[in-house]
Amino acid sequence: MTTASRMTPLLSKDPGTDNRPRLLLATVLTGQFMALLDTFIVNVAAPTIRTEFDASGAALQLIIAGYTISYAVLLITGARLGDLLGHRRAYLGGLVLFTGASLACGLAVDTGQLIAFRLVQGAGAALMIPQVLSLIQRNFAGEGRARALGAYAAILATGAVAGQVVGGVLVSADLFGSSWRPAFLVNVPIGLALLALGARVLPKDWPQGRRKDKQGDRRDGRREGRRVETAPPVRGFDVPGLVLLAAAVSLFTVPLVLGQEQDWPVWSWLSLAASAALFALFLAYESRLARRGGAPLIAPRVLRIPGMGRAVLRITLAMAMNAGFLFTLTLHVQGGLGHSALRAGLMFAPAALIFGVVGLTWRHWPAVLRKALVPGGFTLAAISFVAVGRLLRDGGDGGLWLYVAFMGFGAGLALAYSPTLTGALATVRQEDAADASGLLVTVTQLGQVIGVAAFGTLFLNRQTVPGAQGSAEALWACALALATASILGAVAGLVRNRR
């Protein structure tokens, strides 16, 4: 079977629309990469922004985290809007919002404007990104879908590292005296190019309840003698569920992002407790709505898909480890060792390269290894975390072996994440693609927030002595904590589903 035939999209080609699968995949994954890049690119630009605007610590936190907060809060909503508007429309609409907000961020004149535009930027990403998995689910089948999901997983890891590298390059270059602004403005030409390409290659789809025959005519009923493609039944928009979920996610992410900055005040703990209560209320409401024949924001049957619960745990752990490791190591390399933002970003390049290679090739490994990939990946990541912490514990730069450990981290994370994602989506029906996509992308984003908050807090609390040695000791504590989380992921990978 040829590569082209294995990647044949499920949707038929519409007149005047280029549905070539490789271009389609490149378009949606580039959008995914750009949105993920913006989660991390501001980290290395933050010191320059703080100096130029004389920003307070809280304002700087909101500039960095505002994007993540609105992104995480609105992801499930973005997935549902894809169902209601059509995934093509939702993706392109989110891309327009994201690109416009990026331009506004690059032209902001004070911290208030920058915070506001970052929130809008996160909302654009939340509308655009859930459509990526939905478009892959609906347009690829068999081995083609597995390869597409492998590329998607590779983008998730390389985007985090690329954000550090690209941010360092752009800020260090100080193009035309523009300081930190190119970190946002770089999205504008890319976004415009994606809009032009996406209008051509993304397959036309129809909102739920709309239908289309094979000749391109829309009808309220079937035309005699001609096959008509009918969309799933109309599902309403679950406004109470949306409010409950948005409130629960907001109350969870805000204290995680701002709690450390304010030394974990009482309100942060009350917020986390209220979040847990609202999550429980949300799940109870959604289950009751489904039993009454309503249209819940997340269909409960998606949560009952074999392996989905286990996948949610694995993905949360993998993304928390990834974000926590990158964040704490950046703090050590830039703050403790005094290296530049560019050098800090380039240190992660081997991990990103190996993650991409492993994520794209694991399906071709011997079948006898398949069952051991996920627990083996978490175990390899645990060993790598300990190795990195040990190599840097004396306050040095770790030498050549540090990069070997980074490569082990990249390979381990790829094996922990990519097969998990592919397996979770392998049995998802097309009508559940939006729900599953929104759920897994939200879990991915929340995992990153948890990782930065948990391991970042541990690092800052353990850094009791200034300088490289104190920073190295804090990193060692984080390395042990990361290894413990990895072992938990390995054990979770050994648990089989009970039917």
Number of C-alpha atoms within 10 A of each C-alpha: 5 6 9 12 10 15 21 19 24 13 13 12 15 14 9 8 14 17 23 17 22 14 16 21 22 18 20 25 23 18 26 22 22 23 25 24 25 27 22 25 26 25 21 28 23 19 13 15 20 16 10 14 12 13 18 12 13 12 17 21 17 23 27 24 25 25 25 29 25 23 28 26 26 23 29 28 26 27 32 28 22 27 27 20 16 18 30 24 22 24 29 24 17 24 27 21 19 29 26 20 26 29 20 21 26 20 15 16 12 14 21 14 14 25 22 18 24 29 22 23 30 30 26 31 33 31 29 31 28 32 31 25 25 24 25 25 27 18 23 22 18 11 14 20 22 24 21 24 26 25 20 27 23 25 24 24 25 22 24 23 29 24 24 31 24 24 28 25 19 22 24 16 14 13 12 7 9 13 17 25 23 25 25 22 19 17 23 20 12 14 22 15 12 20 19 11 16 24 15 17 23 25 23 17 19 20 20 19 14 18 20 19 16 13 11 11 10 16 12 9 11 15 12 7 6 10 12 19 13 15 15 14 11 13 16 14 17 17 12 14 21 20 12 19 24 23 17 24 22 20 23 26 25 19 21 23 22 19 18 18 14 11 11 14 13 9 11 22 16 12 19 20 14 16 22 15 12 20 18 14 16 22 17 11 16 21 17 14 18 16 12 9 8 16 17 25 25 25 18 17 12 17 15 10 15 18 19 23 14 18 23 22 17 28 25 25 25 29 26 27 30 24 25 27 22 21 20 23 26 23 19 26 23 18 15 20 19 13 13 14 22 19 16 24 25 18 19 24 20 20 25 26 18 22 28 23 16 20 28 21 12 19 16 8 11 8 10 8 11 15 12 15 23 27 23 21 28 32 25 24 33 28 21 25 28 20 24 23 23 18 20 23 21 16 18 12 13 17 10 9 13 19 17 16 24 23 22 25 32 31 26 29 30 33 27 31 28 28 23 25 21 19 16 20 23 15 13 19 14 15 16 18 23 30 27 28 26 28 20 24 22 24 23 22 24 24 25 24 25 23 27 24 23 19 24 24 21 18 26 16 12 18 21 12 12 10 15 22 19 19 28 28 23 24 31 24 18 27 28 18 19 26 22 16 18 28 21 18 26 24 13 17 23 12 10 10 10 6 5
